[in-house]
Amino acid sequence: MRHVISALVMNEPGVLAGVANMFSARGFNIDSLVVGRTEDPGLSRMTIVVVGDDNTVDQVRKQLAKLVPVVNVHDFQGSAYVERDLALVTVGVGPEQRGEVIEVARIFRGEVVDVAADSLMIELTGSEEAIDRFVELMRPYGIRALARTGAIAMPRGVQTTKDTHPSPPASAGAKRKRSLDAPAAAALPPS
């Protein structure tokens, strides 16, 4: 089963490597991993997409929460959330077929961001499935280059689930609060 996991982590060197090593050590393949800044400069948000059975993913989620730089872990499985992927697609198309490609891009709410004599670059934001469908429709025209960000996700509205509890924003020098069913005392060094 596909799981989208969000991890709020301390914005410090080596965190990404530690998370990737944790998944690798357990033989778990990451389908998508995106890391970006948050509203708090001391934190980054990782969005990790993995495929696995619920028990295995639950164990990985708990192990992830035990890593010291990880502040909060949330598996979106069973909750309402918004997920988006961004793609830049360069399609090899001359002036005679540009209209067709632009029309398909508009249907998918895409935008032409670059035009060359024999190609168009289209920016597309949507679900992974929508971008996959668009890419398949562009294949007959000839895809010259494709870059995708991977999935990012945020919960819809205010929700409470078993593994997410609101925590105050972390700031420099402030103690961070972990959230997960696993006891935090076992995961943090004594303070």
C-alpha positions in Angstrom: 0.0 0.0 0.0 1.2 3.5 -0.8 2.0 5.8 2.2 2.8 9.5 2.2 4.7 10.4 5.3 5.5 13.9 6.4 8.4 14.5 8.8 9.2 17.8 10.4 12.9 17.9 11.0 15.5 20.2 12.4 17.1 22.2 9.6 20.7 21.1 10.1 23.4 19.3 8.1 23.2 15.5 7.8 19.5 15.1 8.6 18.6 14.0 5.0 21.4 11.5 5.0 20.3 10.0 8.3 16.8 9.6 7.2 17.8 8.0 3.9 20.2 5.7 5.7 17.5 4.6 8.1 15.2 3.6 5.2 18.1 1.9 3.4 19.2 -0.1 6.5 15.7 -1.6 6.6 15.7 -2.5 2.9 12.9 0.0 2.3 12.7 1.7 -1.1 11.7 5.4 -1.2 9.5 6.2 -4.2 9.8 10.0 -3.6 11.6 12.2 -1.1 11.2 15.9 -1.1 12.7 18.3 1.5 11.9 22.0 1.7 11.9 24.9 4.1 8.9 25.7 6.4 7.5 28.8 7.9 10.1 28.3 10.7 13.7 28.7 9.5 14.9 26.2 12.1 12.7 23.4 10.6 12.4 21.6 7.2 9.6 19.4 6.0 10.3 16.0 4.4 7.6 14.3 2.4 8.4 10.7 1.8 6.4 8.4 -0.4 6.9 4.6 0.2 5.0 1.5 -0.8 4.7 -1.3 1.8 2.3 -3.1 4.1 0.8 -1.2 7.0 2.8 -3.0 9.7 6.2 -2.4 8.0 5.4 1.2 7.3 4.3 1.7 10.9 7.6 0.3 12.2 9.6 2.6 9.8 7.5 5.6 10.9 8.3 4.8 14.5 12.0 4.4 13.8 11.9 7.7 11.9 10.4 9.4 14.9 13.3 8.1 17.1 15.9 9.9 15.1 17.1 12.9 17.1 16.6 15.6 14.5 13.0 14.5 13.8 10.4 16.7 15.6 7.2 15.3 14.2 6.1 12.4 11.9 2.7 12.0 10.2 1.5 9.2 7.9 -1.3 10.6 5.8 -2.9 7.2 5.4 -6.6 7.4 6.4 -6.7 11.2 6.6 -7.7 13.9 4.3 -4.7 15.7 2.7 -3.7 17.7 -0.3 -0.9 16.2 -2.4 0.9 17.8 -5.3 3.7 17.1 -7.7 5.4 19.6 -10.1 6.8 18.6 -13.5 8.7 20.4 -16.2 8.2 18.6 -19.5 10.0 19.6 -22.7 8.1 18.3 -25.7 9.7 18.1 -29.2 7.1 19.8 -31.3 7.2 22.2 -34.3 4.9 25.1 -35.1 2.4 22.8 -36.9 1.6 20.8 -33.7 2.1 23.4 -31.0 -1.6 24.2 -30.8 -2.5 20.6 -30.0 0.1 20.3 -27.3 -0.9 23.7 -25.8 -4.5 22.7 -25.7 -3.7 19.4 -23.9 -1.6 21.4 -21.4 -4.5 23.7 -20.8 -6.8 20.8 -20.0 -4.3 19.7 -17.4 -3.9 23.3 -16.1 -0.4 23.4 -17.4 1.5 26.5 -18.5 3.9 26.9 -21.3 7.1 28.4 -19.7 9.5 28.2 -22.7 9.2 28.1 -26.5 12.0 27.1 -28.9 11.9 26.6 -32.7 11.2 22.8 -32.3 10.0 22.4 -28.7 7.8 23.6 -25.8 8.5 23.4 -22.1 5.4 22.9 -20.0 5.0 23.4 -16.3 2.4 21.2 -14.7 1.3 20.9 -11.1 -1.2 18.2 -9.9 -1.5 14.7 -8.5 1.1 12.1 -9.5 -1.6 10.4 -11.5 -2.6 13.5 -13.4 1.1 14.2 -14.3 1.5 10.5 -15.4 -1.5 10.9 -17.7 -0.2 14.1 -19.2 3.2 12.5 -19.8 1.6 9.6 -21.6 -0.4 11.9 -23.8 2.9 13.8 -24.7 4.9 10.6 -25.6 3.7 10.5 -29.2 5.0 14.1 -29.7 8.4 13.1 -28.3 9.4 14.0 -24.7 12.9 15.5 -24.8 13.3 16.1 -21.1 11.2 15.5 -18.0 11.9 16.7 -14.4 9.6 16.0 -11.5 9.8 17.3 -7.9 8.1 14.3 -6.2 5.1 14.5 -4.0 4.6 17.1 -1.3 1.6 16.9 1.0 -0.2 18.8 3.8 -3.3 17.8 5.8 -6.6 19.4 4.9 -8.0 21.7 7.6 -7.7 20.9 11.3 -7.5 17.2 11.9 -6.3 15.0 14.8 -4.9 11.5 14.2 -3.1 9.1 16.3 0.3 10.2 15.3 0.0 14.0 15.0 -0.4 16.4 17.8 0.1 20.2 17.4 3.4 21.4 18.6 4.7 25.0 19.0 7.1 26.2 16.3 10.7 25.4 17.1 13.0 28.3 17.4 16.7 28.6 18.1 17.5 27.6 21.7 13.9 26.3 22.4 13.3 22.7 23.4 11.5 20.7 20.8 8.6 18.5 21.5 8.2 15.2 19.8 4.9 13.8 18.7 4.2 10.1 18.1 2.7 7.3 20.1 6.2 6.0 20.9 7.6 7.4 24.1 9.8 10.3 23.4 12.0 9.7 26.5 13.5 6.7 24.9 14.3 8.6 21.7 15.8 11.8 23.2 19.1 12.1 25.1 18.7 13.3 28.7 18.4 17.1 29.0 
